[in-house]
Amino acid sequence: MPTDAPSSSSHVRVAFSANGRPFRIEVRVPEGQARLDELLPALREIDDRLMDATVARHEAAGERISCAKGCSACCRVQPVPVTPPEAFALARLVEALPEPRRTTVRAAFEAAVARLREAGLYAVYMQRDPAMTRADAMAAVRRYGTLALACPFLLDDACSIYAERPFVCRQYLVTSPPELCKAPLDNPVRPIKAPAAFATAMLQAAGQVVGQPQYTVPLVLALEYAREHRAALERTCEARGAFERIMQDVRT
C-alpha cells in the first residue's frame, strides 16, 4: 500500500445532521500542503460512518441490504466512476503492491483499456465532452456493460482493496434482489439514497485545484488517467481549507 503519507496531521471534529439525526466524528487531516488524494482516508472514514447509519435506518424499517461479499455484479457490468484524486490513489496503490500481484493487477487494467479502445469508448471517457447529454452518457454506459469488464481488484468475487475502495463502491447499496444487478438499466434495482455526495464534493475541490472542471472516469481507466494527468494530480493545496470546503459541499 502507498507509504508516502503526509508528514503531519491533526484531529478535526466533524458535526452535521444525517438522516435527521446529529452526527459527530473525529478524523485526522493532513496539515499544511497536501494532495487531494491525501484527504481520502479522513473522507472515507466519515463516509463509512454515514453509510453505516443509513443502512441501520433501512434495516430498522424492515429493508434488507442485498449487497454482500461474493455479490459482484456491479463490479462486472458498471463503469464504477471514480474522481481524479481517487484514480491517483488507486494508481499509487497498484505501484505499492507486492509482486506478482502488482503485475497481475496491471495486466487486468491493460486488458480492460484495450477492450475499451476496441469498443470506441476510450475517448468517450478519457476525453470527456462537456456537452455530453444524459442520453449520450447512458448510451455509453449500456455499451460499457456489454463488455463485462471485471474490476481489476476483484479477487474470488470479493474486493481485494475493500478499505480503500472508491466512494461509489461505499455508497452503492441496494435493497432489491441481487440477481437484478446483472442488468441494472433494465431491471427495477433499488439503490438506497446516499446521505452525502462525497464524489461530487471531491470533483469540485479538484476543479478548484486544477483550474478547470473535473470529471469521473471508469475505475478500469484509473491507471491511464493517472499516467496522463500525473502533474495535475500531484498539485497540492492547503489541506485543512480543502477539507473544510469539501465538508461544506457535502453538507449542502
KEKE-3310 file (N, C-alpha, C; in steps of 0.2 Angstrom, whole numbers, plus 5000, padded with zeros to 4 digits):
npx = (5004:5002:5015:5019:5013:5006:5017:5013:4999:4982:4969:4952:4936:4921:4904:4887:4871:4863:4852:4842:4847:4859:4876:4892:4910:4927:4942:4958:4967:4978:4991:4996:5002:4995:4991:4975:4971:4977:4968:4959:4958:4952:4940:4934:4932:4923:4912:4910:4905:4893:4886:4885:4875:4865:4862:4858:4846:4838:4837:4831:4818:4814:4820:4830:4848:4854:4867:4882:4897:4904:4894:4895:4891:4889:4902:4906:4898:4896:4902:4909:4912:4925:4933:4946:4956:4954:4957:4971:4975:4972:4981:4993:4992:4992:5005:5012:5009:5014:5025:5019:5007:5006:5009:4999:4988:4990:4990:4977:4971:4977:4971:4958:4958:4962:4951:4941:4946:4945:4931:4928:4926:4936:4940:4928:4927:4940:4942:4932:4918:4911:4899:4892:4877:4864:4857:4867:4877:4871:4869:4883:4886:4878:4884:4896:4893:4890:4903:4907:4918:4927:4931:4948:4953:4945:4944:4942:4928:4927:4931:4947:4953:4946:4946:4951:4942:4933:4922:4910:4908:4907:4895:4885:4873:4860:4842:4835:4833:4848:4851:4845:4855:4863:4859:4857:4851:4840:4832:4822:4831:4834:4843:4849:4847:4861:4868:4877:4886:4900:4909:4905:4908:4922:4925:4922:4932:4944:4942:4944:4958:4965:4960:4950:4935:4932:4930:4923:4930:4929:4933:4942:4950:4958:4972:4977:4972:4979:4992:4992:4988:4996:5004:4995:4988:4997:4998:4997:4987:4981:4978:4969:4960:4955:4949:4939:4931:4927:4919:4909:4903:4898:4888:4879)
npy = (4994:5012:5022:5035:5045:5060:5071:5076:5077:5082:5081:5083:5088:5083:5088:5086:5084:5069:5059:5065:5065:5070:5070:5065:5065:5061:5064:5062:5074:5080:5092:5108:5109:5098:5084:5081:5068:5064:5067:5058:5046:5052:5057:5045:5038:5046:5045:5031:5030:5037:5030:5018:5022:5025:5013:5006:5013:5009:4995:4995:4999:4988:4985:4975:4975:4970:4968:4959:4950:4942:4945:4952:4958:4972:4975:4971:4975:4988:5005:5010:5024:5035:5048:5060:5062:5050:5041:5043:5039:5025:5022:5024:5015:5003:5004:5001:4988:4971:4960:4944:4951:4964:4964:4956:4963:4975:4970:4966:4979:4984:4975:4978:4992:4990:4983:4994:5003:4996:4995:5008:5017:5022:5035:5042:5042:5046:5058:5068:5075:5091:5094:5083:5074:5068:5057:5053:5049:5038:5030:5026:5020:5009:5002:5000:4991:4979:4974:4968:4970:4966:4972:4976:4974:4964:4949:4932:4935:4945:4961:4966:4977:4983:4992:5003:5006:5015:5030:5028:5014:5012:5018:5013:5004:4991:4987:4978:4962:4953:4947:4956:4965:4962:4967:4982:4993:4989:4983:4984:4990:4994:5006:5012:5029:5039:5047:5058:5068:5063:5061:5070:5082:5081:5081:5095:5101:5096:5103:5116:5116:5112:5121:5120:5112:5095:5078:5062:5045:5029:5016:5006:5013:5021:5020:5024:5037:5042:5042:5050:5062:5065:5076:5086:5080:5079:5091:5102:5108:5119:5109:5109:5119:5114:5102:5107:5114:5104:5097:5106:5107:5094:5094:5103)
npz = (5000:4998:5004:5006:5015:5022:5031:5044:5054:5060:5073:5068:5072:5066:5063:5059:5052:5049:5040:5048:5061:5073:5070:5074:5072:5074:5065:5057:5049:5036:5039:5033:5016:5005:4994:4985:4986:4997:5007:5007:5016:5028:5023:5018:5030:5037:5027:5028:5041:5040:5030:5037:5047:5039:5033:5044:5047:5036:5038:5051:5047:5041:5028:5019:5016:5001:4996:4998:5003:4989:4981:4966:4954:4951:4950:4938:4928:4928:4925:4936:4942:4946:4955:4950:4960:4967:4957:4956:4969:4968:4958:4964:4974:4967:4962:4974:4977:4981:4971:4964:4963:4959:4945:4940:4943:4935:4922:4921:4921:4909:4900:4901:4896:4883:4878:4879:4870:4858:4858:4856:4866:4874:4871:4874:4888:4892:4886:4890:4884:4887:4883:4883:4883:4894:4889:4880:4889:4895:4885:4882:4894:4893:4882:4888:4898:4891:4888:4900:4909:4922:4938:4941:4953:4959:4967:4968:4968:4977:4985:4984:4989:4999:5010:5004:4994:4981:4983:4977:4977:4991:4993:4985:4987:4988:4990:4982:4974:4972:4960:4950:4948:4938:4926:4928:4921:4915:4924:4939:4950:4966:4973:4989:4995:4996:5010:5008:4996:4992:4981:4972:4979:4980:4966:4964:4972:4966:4954:4958:4962:4950:4941:4931:4926:4932:4929:4932:4929:4922:4934:4928:4920:4928:4930:4918:4917:4928:4924:4912:4918:4928:4933:4936:4946:4956:4961:4975:4989:5002:5015:5026:5023:5011:5015:5023:5014:5006:5015:5018:5005:5005:5015:5010)
capx = (5000:5006:5018:5021:5008:5008:5022:5010:4991:4979:4962:4947:4930:4916:4897:4882:4865:4862:4845:4838:4850:4865:4882:4899:4916:4934:4946:4964:4968:4985:4992:5000:5001:4994:4987:4968:4971:4979:4962:4954:4957:4948:4934:4932:4930:4916:4908:4908:4900:4887:4883:4883:4869:4860:4860:4854:4839:4834:4836:4826:4812:4812:4823:4837:4853:4856:4874:4886:4903:4903:4890:4900:4888:4891:4910:4907:4894:4896:4909:4912:4915:4930:4936:4953:4960:4953:4961:4978:4976:4972:4987:4998:4991:4995:5013:5015:5008:5020:5024:5017:5001:5006:5009:4993:4983:4992:4988:4970:4969:4979:4966:4952:4959:4962:4944:4938:4949:4942:4924:4927:4924:4941:4940:4922:4928:4946:4942:4925:4915:4907:4892:4888:4870:4862:4856:4873:4881:4868:4871:4889:4885:4875:4889:4901:4890:4891:4910:4908:4925:4928:4936:4955:4954:4940:4948:4937:4921:4927:4935:4954:4956:4940:4947:4952:4938:4931:4916:4904:4908:4905:4888:4881:4870:4853:4838:4832:4836:4855:4851:4843:4860:4866:4856:4854:4847:4834:4828:4820:4836:4833:4848:4847:4850:4867:4867:4881:4889:4907:4912:4903:4912:4929:4926:4923:4938:4949:4942:4947:4965:4967:4958:4945:4930:4934:4925:4924:4932:4928:4939:4947:4954:4962:4980:4978:4971:4984:4998:4991:4987:5000:5007:4989:4986:5002:4997:4995:4983:4981:4974:4963:4955:4952:4945:4933:4927:4923:4914:4904:4899:4895:4883:4874)
capy = (5000:5018:5024:5042:5049:5067:5070:5078:5078:5084:5079:5088:5086:5085:5088:5088:5080:5063:5055:5068:5064:5073:5065:5068:5060:5065:5061:5065:5078:5082:5099:5111:5107:5091:5082:5080:5061:5063:5068:5052:5042:5055:5057:5038:5036:5049:5041:5024:5031:5039:5024:5013:5025:5024:5005:5004:5016:5005:4989:4996:4999:4981:4984:4972:4977:4964:4968:4955:4948:4937:4948:4956:4960:4979:4976:4967:4977:4995:5009:5012:5031:5037:5055:5060:5060:5043:5037:5044:5035:5018:5021:5023:5008:4997:5004:4999:4981:4967:4955:4945:4954:4970:4963:4953:4969:4979:4966:4967:4986:4985:4972:4982:4998:4988:4982:5000:5006:4992:4997:5015:5020:5025:5043:5045:5043:5050:5065:5069:5081:5094:5095:5076:5074:5062:5051:5050:5046:5032:5025:5024:5015:5002:4999:4998:4985:4973:4972:4964:4971:4965:4977:4973:4972:4959:4943:4927:4938:4950:4967:4965:4983:4985:4998:5009:5006:5022:5032:5025:5007:5013:5021:5010:4998:4990:4983:4974:4956:4953:4945:4961:4970:4960:4972:4987:4998:4986:4980:4988:4990:4999:5008:5017:5036:5040:5054:5064:5067:5064:5061:5077:5087:5080:5084:5102:5103:5095:5108:5122:5115:5112:5127:5118:5106:5088:5073:5055:5040:5022:5013:5002:5018:5024:5020:5028:5043:5045:5042:5056:5068:5065:5083:5090:5076:5080:5098:5102:5114:5120:5103:5110:5123:5110:5098:5111:5116:5098:5095:5111:5105:5088:5096:5106)
capz = (5000:4997:5010:5006:5018:5024:5037:5050:5053:5067:5073:5066:5074:5061:5066:5055:5053:5044:5041:5053:5067:5074:5068:5076:5071:5074:5060:5056:5042:5035:5040:5028:5010:5003:4988:4987:4987:5004:5011:5006:5022:5033:5020:5018:5037:5038:5023:5031:5047:5037:5027:5042:5050:5034:5032:5051:5047:5032:5042:5056:5043:5038:5022:5020:5011:4997:4994:5002:5000:4984:4976:4962:4948:4950:4949:4932:4922:4928:4924:4943:4941:4952:4954:4948:4966:4968:4952:4958:4974:4965:4954:4969:4977:4962:4962:4980:4978:4980:4966:4957:4962:4955:4938:4938:4943:4930:4916:4921:4919:4902:4896:4900:4892:4876:4876:4878:4864:4853:4858:4854:4872:4877:4871:4877:4895:4894:4883:4891:4880:4892:4880:4883:4886:4899:4884:4877:4894:4897:4879:4884:4900:4890:4878:4893:4901:4886:4888:4906:4912:4929:4941:4941:4960:4961:4968:4971:4969:4983:4984:4987:4992:5002:5014:5000:4988:4980:4986:4974:4980:4998:4994:4981:4991:4985:4994:4978:4974:4969:4953:4946:4947:4932:4921:4932:4917:4913:4930:4945:4955:4971:4977:4994:4994:5000:5014:5007:4989:4993:4975:4969:4983:4978:4960:4964:4975:4961:4949:4961:4962:4944:4937:4926:4928:4933:4928:4934:4924:4925:4938:4924:4917:4933:4929:4912:4919:4932:4920:4908:4922:4935:4935:4939:4952:4961:4964:4982:4991:5009:5016:5031:5020:5006:5019:5026:5008:5004:5020:5017:4999:5007:5019:5006)
cpx = (5004:5009:5020:5015:5010:5012:5018:5002:4989:4972:4958:4940:4925:4909:4892:4876:4865:4856:4841:4841:4857:4871:4888:4904:4922:4939:4953:4965:4975:4985:4997:4998:5000:4990:4980:4968:4973:4974:4957:4953:4952:4941:4930:4929:4923:4911:4905:4903:4893:4883:4881:4876:4863:4857:4856:4847:4835:4832:4831:4819:4810:4815:4830:4841:4855:4863:4878:4892:4901:4898:4894:4897:4890:4898:4911:4904:4894:4902:4912:4915:4919:4932:4943:4957:4960:4957:4968:4979:4976:4978:4993:4998:4993:5002:5016:5013:5014:5019:5023:5010:5000:5005:5002:4988:4984:4989:4981:4968:4971:4974:4960:4952:4959:4955:4940:4940:4945:4934:4923:4925:4929:4941:4934:4923:4934:4946:4935:4923:4910:4900:4889:4882:4869:4861:4862:4877:4877:4869:4878:4890:4883:4880:4895:4899:4891:4898:4911:4915:4925:4933:4943:4956:4949:4944:4943:4930:4921:4932:4942:4957:4950:4941:4948:4948:4935:4924:4910:4903:4905:4897:4883:4878:4862:4849:4834:4836:4843:4855:4849:4849:4864:4865:4853:4850:4841:4829:4827:4824:4834:4839:4846:4850:4856:4866:4871:4885:4896:4911:4911:4907:4919:4930:4926:4929:4944:4948:4945:4955:4968:4965:4953:4941:4934:4929:4927:4927:4930:4934:4944:4952:4958:4969:4981:4977:4976:4990:4997:4990:4991:5002:5001:4988:4991:5002:4994:4991:4984:4976:4968:4958:4951:4947:4938:4928:4923:4918:4908:4900:4895:4888:4877:4870)
cpy = (5006:5020:5031:5047:5055:5066:5072:5078:5080:5082:5085:5084:5088:5084:5090:5083:5075:5059:5058:5068:5067:5068:5069:5063:5064:5061:5065:5068:5080:5090:5102:5109:5100:5090:5081:5072:5059:5064:5062:5048:5045:5055:5050:5036:5040:5046:5035:5025:5033:5034:5019:5015:5024:5017:5003:5007:5011:4998:4989:4997:4993:4980:4981:4974:4970:4963:4964:4953:4942:4939:4953:4958:4967:4980:4973:4971:4985:4999:5010:5018:5033:5044:5055:5059:5053:5039:5037:5039:5027:5017:5020:5017:5003:4998:5001:4991:4977:4962:4948:4949:4960:4969:4960:4959:4973:4976:4967:4974:4986:4981:4975:4989:4996:4986:4989:5003:5002:4994:5004:5019:5023:5033:5046:5046:5047:5057:5067:5076:5085:5095:5088:5077:5068:5056:5048:5046:5039:5027:5022:5019:5008:4999:4996:4991:4979:4970:4967:4964:4971:4970:4973:4971:4967:4952:4938:4931:4943:4955:4966:4971:4987:4991:5004:5009:5014:5024:5029:5018:5007:5014:5017:5003:4997:4986:4978:4967:4956:4952:4951:4965:4968:4964:4978:4992:4995:4983:4985:4988:4995:5001:5013:5024:5037:5047:5059:5062:5068:5065:5068:5083:5087:5082:5092:5104:5102:5100:5114:5121:5115:5118:5126:5112:5099:5084:5066:5051:5033:5019:5010:5007:5022:5025:5024:5035:5046:5046:5049:5063:5069:5072:5087:5086:5077:5087:5097:5108:5114:5115:5105:5114:5118:5105:5101:5113:5110:5096:5100:5109:5098:5089:5099:5102)
cpz = (5000:5004:5011:5009:5021:5031:5044:5049:5060:5067:5072:5068:5068:5064:5061:5056:5047:5045:5047:5060:5067:5073:5070:5075:5072:5069:5060:5049:5042:5036:5034:5021:5009:4997:4990:4989:4994:5009:5011:5012:5027:5030:5020:5025:5039:5034:5026:5037:5045:5034:5032:5046:5045:5033:5039:5050:5042:5035:5047:5053:5040:5031:5022:5014:5007:4996:5000:4999:4995:4979:4972:4955:4946:4948:4942:4926:4922:4928:4931:4942:4947:4950:4953:4954:4968:4963:4954:4964:4972:4961:4959:4973:4973:4962:4968:4981:4977:4974:4968:4957:4958:4948:4936:4938:4937:4923:4915:4919:4911:4898:4895:4896:4885:4874:4875:4872:4858:4852:4856:4860:4876:4877:4874:4884:4896:4891:4883:4888:4885:4890:4880:4886:4890:4894:4882:4882:4895:4891:4880:4889:4897:4886:4883:4896:4897:4886:4894:4908:4919:4932:4942:4949:4963:4961:4971:4972:4975:4981:4987:4990:4996:5006:5010:4994:4987:4983:4983:4976:4987:4998:4990:4984:4989:4990:4989:4977:4970:4962:4948:4944:4941:4926:4924:4928:4915:4918:4935:4951:4960:4976:4983:4993:4999:5004:5012:5000:4990:4986:4972:4972:4981:4971:4960:4967:4970:4956:4951:4961:4955:4939:4932:4928:4927:4932:4931:4928:4927:4929:4934:4921:4922:4932:4923:4914:4923:4929:4915:4912:4928:4937:4939:4946:4957:4964:4971:4983:4999:5012:5021:5027:5014:5009:5021:5020:5006:5009:5020:5011:5001:5011:5015:5000)
residu = (MET:PRO:THR:ASP:ALA:PRO:SER:SER:SER:SER:HIS:VAL:ARG:VAL:ALA:PHE:SER:ALA:ASN:GLY:ARG:PRO:PHE:ARG:ILE:GLU:VAL:ARG:VAL:PRO:GLU:GLY:GLN:ALA:ARG:LEU:ASP:GLU:LEU:LEU:PRO:ALA:LEU:ARG:GLU:ILE:ASP:ASP:ARG:LEU:MET:ASP:ALA:THR:VAL:ALA:ARG:HIS:GLU:ALA:ALA:GLY:GLU:ARG:ILE:SER:CYS:ALA:LYS:GLY:CYS:SER:ALA:CYS:CYS:ARG:VAL:GLN:PRO:VAL:PRO:VAL:THR:PRO:PRO:GLU:ALA:PHE:ALA:LEU:ALA:ARG:LEU:VAL:GLU:ALA:LEU:PRO:GLU:PRO:ARG:ARG:THR:THR:VAL:ARG:ALA:ALA:PHE:GLU:ALA:ALA:VAL:ALA:ARG:LEU:ARG:GLU:ALA:GLY:LEU:TYR:ALA:VAL:TYR:MET:GLN:ARG:ASP:PRO:ALA:MET:THR:ARG:ALA:ASP:ALA:MET:ALA:ALA:VAL:ARG:ARG:TYR:GLY:THR:LEU:ALA:LEU:ALA:CYS:PRO:PHE:LEU:LEU:ASP:ASP:ALA:CYS:SER:ILE:TYR:ALA:GLU:ARG:PRO:PHE:VAL:CYS:ARG:GLN:TYR:LEU:VAL:THR:SER:PRO:PRO:GLU:LEU:CYS:LYS:ALA:PRO:LEU:ASP:ASN:PRO:VAL:ARG:PRO:ILE:LYS:ALA:PRO:ALA:ALA:PHE:ALA:THR:ALA:MET:LEU:GLN:ALA:ALA:GLY:GLN:VAL:VAL:GLY:GLN:PRO:GLN:TYR:THR:VAL:PRO:LEU:VAL:LEU:ALA:LEU:GLU:TYR:ALA:ARG:GLU:HIS:ARG:ALA:ALA:LEU:GLU:ARG:THR:CYS:GLU:ALA:ARG:GLY:ALA:PHE:GLU:ARG:ILE:MET:GLN:ASP:VAL:ARG:THR)
# end
